[in-house]
């Protein structure tokens, strides 16, 4: 199949498919005219890539489990190299936990500043000065 059909069957844009190819996640053949041609396994591969990206993994993370990408979704989670996949997921989860903690700190700082500003505004209003 050509890139347009793969895009239609997977919901991925042609640009995304070319991007996946640049990162070694898709390996199309080239027709004599130079057009990309994909086999049927590319459909599962692209669907798995999209689902993993939607789950917060990076292309680099996904490259770690590239041999499993051609499996149907139900089989993907039970890929042969489960230990490797577990390590990749644990690493990504640690990064996400770190980011979540950082966002929580930012949220706390902003909430504190907002509360202080509201207190200042309320005092100014009570004193008849109005808040600027």
N, CA, C and O of each residue as an XYZ file, in Angstrom:
528
protein
N       0.848     -1.170      0.000
C       0.000      0.000      0.000
C       0.891      1.230      0.000
O       2.044      1.185      0.430
N       0.342      2.313     -0.483
C       1.089      3.560     -0.513
C       0.768      4.390      0.730
O      -0.113      4.044      1.516
N       1.489      5.472      0.884
C       1.413      6.267      2.103
C       0.002      6.802      2.372
O      -0.416      6.879      3.527
N      -0.720      7.165      1.337
C      -2.076      7.685      1.519
C      -3.013      6.650      2.125
O      -3.807      6.965      3.011
N      -2.920      5.426      1.650
C      -3.764      4.363      2.193
C      -3.382      4.041      3.635
O      -4.252      3.831      4.479
N      -2.078      4.003      3.916
C      -1.637      3.745      5.291
C      -2.123      4.860      6.215
O      -2.565      4.591      7.333
N      -2.047      6.080      5.766
C      -2.522      7.206      6.563
C      -4.016      7.062      6.841
O      -4.463      7.261      7.970
N      -4.778      6.720      5.819
C      -6.222      6.568      5.964
C      -6.573      5.425      6.926
O      -7.470      5.566      7.757
N      -5.876      4.310      6.814
C      -6.192      3.137      7.640
C      -5.773      3.299      9.103
O      -6.328      2.640      9.983
N      -4.803      4.167      9.363
C      -4.291      4.292     10.726
C      -4.687      5.599     11.406
O      -4.580      5.713     12.627
N      -5.138      6.576     10.644
C      -5.460      7.878     11.216
C      -4.245      8.774     11.385
O      -4.360      9.885     11.903
N      -3.088      8.304     10.957
C      -1.862      9.103     11.032
C      -1.748      9.957      9.770
O      -2.158      9.540      8.687
N      -1.199     11.132      9.921
C      -0.991     11.972      8.740
C       0.196     11.444      7.934
O       1.035     10.705      8.451
N       0.250     11.827      6.689
C       1.394     11.448      5.853
C       2.682     12.010      6.444
O       3.731     11.366      6.413
N       2.583     13.210      6.976
C       3.761     13.834      7.594
C       4.247     13.001      8.782
O       5.449     12.793      8.947
N       3.314     12.526      9.604
C       3.690     11.686     10.746
C       4.353     10.403     10.274
O       5.344      9.960     10.855
N       3.811      9.811      9.231
C       4.394      8.564      8.715
C       5.826      8.787      8.231
O       6.699      7.952      8.464
N       6.062      9.894      7.570
C       7.429     10.201      7.128
C       8.331     10.448      8.343
O       9.500     10.061      8.343
N       7.787     11.087      9.364
C       8.539     11.340     10.602
C       8.906     10.019     11.279
O      10.039      9.848     11.727
N       7.955      9.087     11.357
C       8.240      7.772     11.948
C       9.338      7.072     11.148
O      10.211      6.416     11.717
N       9.285      7.216      9.841
C      10.314      6.614      8.991
C      11.684      7.235      9.284
O      12.679      6.516      9.376
N      11.743      8.550      9.430
C      13.011      9.221      9.730
C      13.618      8.726     11.033
O      14.838      8.716     11.196
N      12.757      8.314     11.960
C      13.229      7.832     13.259
C      13.355      6.313     13.316
O      13.502      5.741     14.396
N      13.298      5.666     12.169
C      13.533      4.229     12.097
C      12.394      3.357     12.592
O      12.599      2.177     12.877
N      11.205      3.912     12.697
C      10.067      3.134     13.171
C       9.245      2.532     12.039
O       8.447      1.624     12.271
N       9.424      3.015     10.844
C       8.787      2.463      9.648
C       9.855      2.236      8.599
O      10.810      3.005      8.484
N       9.681      1.174      7.840
C      10.686      0.813      6.833
C       9.995      0.475      5.509
O       9.874     -0.696      5.148
N       9.545      1.499      4.794
C       8.875      1.221      3.519
C       9.875      0.825      2.438
O      11.057      1.163      2.490
N       9.358      0.110      1.477
C      10.137     -0.153      0.258
C       9.901      1.039     -0.664
O       9.004      1.847     -0.423
N      10.685      1.144     -1.689
C      10.479      2.202     -2.683
C      10.107      1.563     -4.018
O      10.727      0.597     -4.462
N       9.093      2.122     -4.634
C       8.684      1.641     -5.956
C       9.704      2.143     -6.969
O      10.536      2.988     -6.640
N       9.650      1.634     -8.197
C      10.560      2.149     -9.232
C      10.421      3.664     -9.432
O      11.364      4.326     -9.867
N       9.248      4.202     -9.114
C       9.041      5.644     -9.233
C       9.488      6.385     -7.976
O       9.416      7.613     -7.928
N       9.947      5.658     -6.963
C      10.419      6.287     -5.733
C       9.350      6.467     -4.675
O       9.610      7.084     -3.642
N       8.147      5.943     -4.903
C       7.065      6.081     -3.935
C       7.251      5.082     -2.801
O       7.755      3.978     -3.002
N       6.837      5.488     -1.615
C       6.891      4.594     -0.461
C       5.814      3.526     -0.610
O       4.673      3.822     -0.964
N       6.194      2.277     -0.335
C       5.243      1.173     -0.348
C       5.372      0.418      0.963
O       6.468      0.036      1.373
N       4.227      0.208      1.618
C       4.191     -0.423      2.935
C       3.506     -1.770      2.847
O       2.600     -1.971      2.038
N       3.948     -2.692      3.689
C       3.265     -3.983      3.760
C       2.183     -3.908      4.833
O       2.057     -2.904      5.535
N       1.415     -4.968      4.948
C       0.275     -4.998      5.867
C       0.695     -4.806      7.327
O      -0.065     -4.236      8.109
N       1.887     -5.269      7.707
C       2.357     -5.125      9.089
C       2.508     -3.663      9.508
O       2.486     -3.350     10.698
N       2.661     -2.782      8.539
C       2.836     -1.362      8.848
C       1.600     -0.783      9.540
O       1.708      0.174     10.308
N       0.435     -1.359      9.271
C      -0.793     -0.850      9.898
C      -0.705     -1.037     11.412
O      -0.920     -0.083     12.159
N      -0.392     -2.247     11.876
C      -0.258     -2.482     13.317
C       0.885     -1.660     13.894
O       0.783     -1.122     14.996
N       1.959     -1.572     13.146
C       3.127     -0.829     13.618
C       2.759      0.635     13.890
O       3.084      1.172     14.949
N       2.090      1.267     12.944
C       1.712      2.675     13.095
C       0.685      2.831     14.218
O       0.778      3.763     15.016
N      -0.272      1.944     14.282
C      -1.267      2.036     15.363
C      -0.594      1.931     16.728
O      -0.938      2.677     17.645
N       0.356      1.017     16.870
C       1.079      0.883     18.139
C       1.901      2.131     18.446
O       1.923      2.594     19.587
N       2.567      2.671     17.450
C       3.356      3.893     17.653
C       2.444      5.019     18.132
O       2.778      5.726     19.083
N       1.305      5.187     17.483
C       0.374      6.266     17.858
C      -0.151      6.079     19.278
O      -0.266      7.044     20.034
N      -0.469      4.839     19.640
C      -0.971      4.584     20.992
C       0.107      4.853     22.039
O      -0.182      5.392     23.107
N       1.341      4.479     21.735
C       2.429      4.716     22.682
C       2.728      6.208     22.823
O       2.987      6.692     23.925
N       2.691      6.925     21.722
C       2.884      8.375     21.792
C       1.756      9.017     22.604
O       2.001      9.913     23.411
N       0.527      8.557     22.388
C      -0.614      9.093     23.131
C      -0.512      8.788     24.623
O      -1.076      9.508     25.447
N       0.212      7.716     24.971
C       0.391      7.351     26.378
C       1.524      8.136     27.034
O       1.779      7.982     28.228
N       2.206      8.983     26.250
C       3.244      9.825     26.822
C       4.660      9.348     26.583
O       5.603      9.929     27.119
N       4.831      8.303     25.791
C       6.184      7.848     25.501
C       6.789      8.702     24.399
O       6.064      9.333     23.630
N       8.092      8.722     24.322
C       8.793      9.459     23.280
C       9.161      8.508     22.152
O       9.086      7.289     22.309
N       9.554      9.060     21.030
C      10.003      8.204     19.928
C      11.215      7.378     20.344
O      11.368      6.236     19.912
N      12.069      7.950     21.175
C      13.233      7.217     21.659
C      12.797      6.018     22.512
O      13.373      4.935     22.402
N      11.786      6.211     23.356
C      11.245      5.103     24.144
C      10.713      4.018     23.213
O      10.974      2.831     23.408
N       9.977      4.438     22.217
C       9.330      3.500     21.305
C      10.367      2.725     20.506
O      10.155      1.554     20.194
N      11.480      3.361     20.173
C      12.543      2.656     19.465
C      13.059      1.476     20.280
O      13.521      0.482     19.719
N      12.978      1.590     21.619
C      13.422      0.498     22.488
C      12.575     -0.758     22.333
O      13.052     -1.864     22.589
N      11.331     -0.597     21.921
C      10.452     -1.758     21.761
C      10.067     -1.966     20.297
O       9.067     -2.620     20.002
N      10.852     -1.417     19.396
C      10.559     -1.479     17.967
C      10.298     -2.895     17.447
O       9.426     -3.063     16.594
N      11.019     -3.931     17.925
C      10.726     -5.269     17.404
C       9.303     -5.742     17.685
O       8.820     -6.655     17.016
N       8.635     -5.152     18.642
C       7.280     -5.572     19.017
C       6.194     -4.803     18.281
O       5.023     -5.177     18.354
N       6.548     -3.753     17.583
C       5.544     -2.851     17.028
C       4.644     -3.471     15.976
O       3.531     -2.987     15.767
N       5.083     -4.516     15.312
C       4.274     -5.113     14.257
C       3.218     -6.068     14.790
O       2.411     -6.593     14.022
N       3.217     -6.295     16.079
C       2.222     -7.183     16.666
C       0.912     -6.438     16.846
O       0.890     -5.218     17.010
N      -0.177     -7.189     16.814
C      -1.463     -6.573     17.082
C      -1.456     -6.062     18.507
O      -0.701     -6.549     19.349
N      -2.297     -5.082     18.773
C      -2.284     -4.427     20.080
C      -2.387     -5.419     21.234
O      -1.659     -5.292     22.219
N      -3.262     -6.385     21.131
C      -3.449     -7.338     22.231
C      -2.173     -8.123     22.508
O      -1.899     -8.470     23.657
N      -1.399     -8.405     21.482
C      -0.164     -9.165     21.645
C       1.022     -8.271     21.974
O       2.032     -8.743     22.496
N       0.903     -6.992     21.675
C       2.020     -6.072     21.859
C       2.510     -6.046     23.295
O       3.715     -6.040     23.546
N       1.578     -6.031     24.238
C       1.968     -5.940     25.642
C       2.691     -7.191     26.125
O       3.371     -7.155     27.151
N       2.555     -8.289     25.403
C       3.222     -9.527     25.786
C       4.379     -9.837     24.833
O       4.634    -10.998     24.511
N       5.053     -8.820     24.399
C       6.178     -8.975     23.478
C       7.228     -9.901     24.083
O       7.326    -10.028     25.304
N       8.005    -10.539     23.227
C       9.031    -11.491     23.678
C       9.970    -10.905     24.722
O      10.301    -11.570     25.704
N      10.398     -9.675     24.518
C      11.359     -9.066     25.428
C      10.632     -8.234     26.487
O      10.785     -7.014     26.554
N       9.850     -8.911     27.300
C       9.030     -8.233     28.307
C       9.897     -7.456     29.288
O       9.544     -6.339     29.665
N      11.013     -8.017     29.704
C      11.879     -7.340     30.678
C      12.371     -6.005     30.127
O      12.426     -5.012     30.852
N      12.721     -5.985     28.865
C      13.184     -4.752     28.234
C      12.049     -3.725     28.188
O      12.255     -2.549     28.485
N      10.856     -4.179     27.815
C       9.704     -3.281     27.760
C       9.372     -2.747     29.153
O       9.064     -1.565     29.305
N       9.431     -3.596     30.153
C       9.169     -3.154     31.527
C      10.162     -2.069     31.932
O       9.777     -1.065     32.531
N      11.426     -2.270     31.609
C      12.445     -1.267     31.923
C      12.170      0.057     31.248
O      12.335      1.116     31.854
N      11.752      0.003     29.993
C      11.441      1.219     29.250
C      10.262      1.937     29.884
O      10.298      3.155     30.060
N       9.213      1.193     30.229
C       8.033      1.804     30.859
C       8.379      2.366     32.234
O       7.906      3.444     32.595
N       9.177      1.669     32.987
C       9.571      2.164     34.316
C      10.365      3.460     34.200
O      10.162      4.389     34.982
N      11.255      3.519     33.238
C      12.048      4.724     33.024
C      11.144      5.904     32.652
O      11.298      6.999     33.193
N      10.211      5.683     31.738
C       9.307      6.756     31.316
C       8.403      7.170     32.477
O       8.141      8.359     32.656
N       7.925      6.207     33.267
C       7.075      6.525     34.407
C       7.827      7.375     35.426
O       7.253      8.296     36.008
N       9.101      7.075     35.645
C       9.908      7.878     36.576
C      10.032      9.315     36.076
O       9.954     10.255     36.866
N      10.222      9.488     34.779
C      10.307     10.829     34.208
C       8.979     11.559     34.388
O       8.958     12.734     34.754
N       7.881     10.868     34.132
C       6.565     11.489     34.289
C       6.280     11.831     35.747
O       5.705     12.880     36.036
N       6.675     10.958     36.662
C       6.497     11.250     38.090
C       7.282     12.496     38.480
O       6.793     13.330     39.243
N       8.495     12.621     37.960
C       9.326     13.789     38.244
C       8.670     15.064     37.704
O       8.644     16.094     38.377
N       8.147     14.977     36.488
C       7.470     16.131     35.900
C       6.214     16.492     36.688
O       5.930     17.668     36.915
N       5.468     15.471     37.103
C       4.245     15.723     37.878
C       4.582     16.415     39.194
O       3.871     17.329     39.610
N       5.659     15.989     39.856
C       6.074     16.630     41.109
C       6.489     18.074     40.852
O       6.177     18.965     41.641
N       7.183     18.299     39.757
C       7.596     19.655     39.409
C       6.380     20.533     39.129
O       6.326     21.680     39.571
N       5.411     20.001     38.400
C       4.187     20.759     38.126
C       3.423     21.048     39.415
O       2.853     22.128     39.572
N       3.411     20.100     40.323
C       2.740     20.313     41.607
C       3.424     21.435     42.391
O       2.754     22.244     43.032
N       4.762     21.483     42.340
C       5.491     22.579     42.994
C       5.130     23.917     42.352
O       4.877     24.895     43.055
N       5.105     23.963     41.018
C       4.730     25.187     40.314
C       3.315     25.606     40.691
O       3.047     26.781     40.942
N       2.424     24.638     40.725
C       1.044     24.925     41.068
C       0.948     25.524     42.471
O       0.224     26.496     42.687
N       1.669     24.950     43.408
C       1.668     25.462     44.770
C       2.185     26.888     44.840
O       1.614     27.721     45.544
N       3.245     27.172     44.129
C       3.822     28.524     44.112
C       2.834     29.521     43.519
O       2.642     30.605     44.069
N       2.217     29.167     42.418
C       1.250     30.072     41.793
C       0.035     30.266     42.689
O      -0.461     31.385     42.821
N      -0.447     29.198     43.304
C      -1.600     29.309     44.213
C      -1.264     30.209     45.395
O      -2.098     31.017     45.804
N      -0.061     30.089     45.951
C       0.359     30.960     47.057
C       0.400     32.427     46.621
O      -0.090     33.306     47.330
N       0.980     32.678     45.464
C       1.060     34.053     44.960
C      -0.338     34.621     44.697
O      -0.617     35.781     45.001
N      -1.191     33.802     44.139
C      -2.555     34.234     43.870
C      -3.274     34.584     45.171
O      -3.971     35.596     45.242
N      -3.109     33.763     46.184
C      -3.739     34.026     47.472
C      -3.214     35.333     48.081
O      -3.987     36.120     48.627
N      -1.918     35.554     47.986
C      -1.348     36.806     48.507
C      -1.893     38.012     47.758
O      -2.219     39.027     48.373
N      -1.998     37.912     46.427
C      -2.540     39.015     45.635
C      -3.999     39.276     45.983
O      -4.419     40.430     46.069
N      -4.764     38.230     46.180
C      -6.169     38.412     46.554
C      -6.283     39.100     47.917
O      -7.146     39.955     48.114
N      -5.420     38.727     48.844
C      -5.421     39.355     50.172
C      -5.099     40.836     50.054
O      -5.753     41.664     50.689
N      -4.108     41.178     49.254
C      -3.739     42.583     49.037
C      -4.908     43.337     48.408
O      -5.230     44.452     48.819
N      -5.538     42.723     47.413
C      -6.662     43.366     46.735
C      -7.830     43.569     47.689
O      -8.479     44.615     47.657
N      -8.102     42.596     48.526
C      -9.205     42.712     49.492
C      -8.928     43.817     50.504
O      -9.831     44.584     50.838
N      -7.703     43.911     50.993
C      -7.333     44.978     51.933
C      -7.496     46.346     51.296
O      -8.051     47.270     51.891
N      -6.999     46.452     50.071
C      -7.082     47.737     49.366
C      -8.536     48.119     49.158
O      -8.908     49.281     49.320
N      -9.341     47.164     48.806
C     -10.770     47.436     48.588
C     -11.436     47.846     49.898
O     -12.232     48.785     49.922
N     -11.112     47.141     51.001
C     -11.687     47.450     52.314
C     -11.271     48.844     52.785
O     -12.030     49.516     53.484
N     -10.080     49.272     52.407
C      -9.593     50.587     52.825
C     -10.056     51.675     51.869
O      -9.746     52.852     52.055
N     -10.808     51.270     50.837
C     -11.363     52.244     49.898
C     -10.407     52.699     48.833
O     -10.708     53.633     48.090
N      -9.262     52.061     48.739
C      -8.280     52.475     47.737
C      -8.506     51.782     46.399
O      -8.073     52.281     45.360
N      -9.170     50.656     46.416
C      -9.343     49.894     45.185
C      -8.068     49.204     44.797
O      -6.982     49.643     45.176
N      -8.173     48.170     44.074
C      -6.998     47.404     43.643
C      -6.623     47.830     42.229
O      -7.484     48.082     41.386
N      -5.345     47.901     41.998
C      -4.875     48.261     40.652
C      -4.437     47.056     39.895
O      -4.012     47.170     38.745
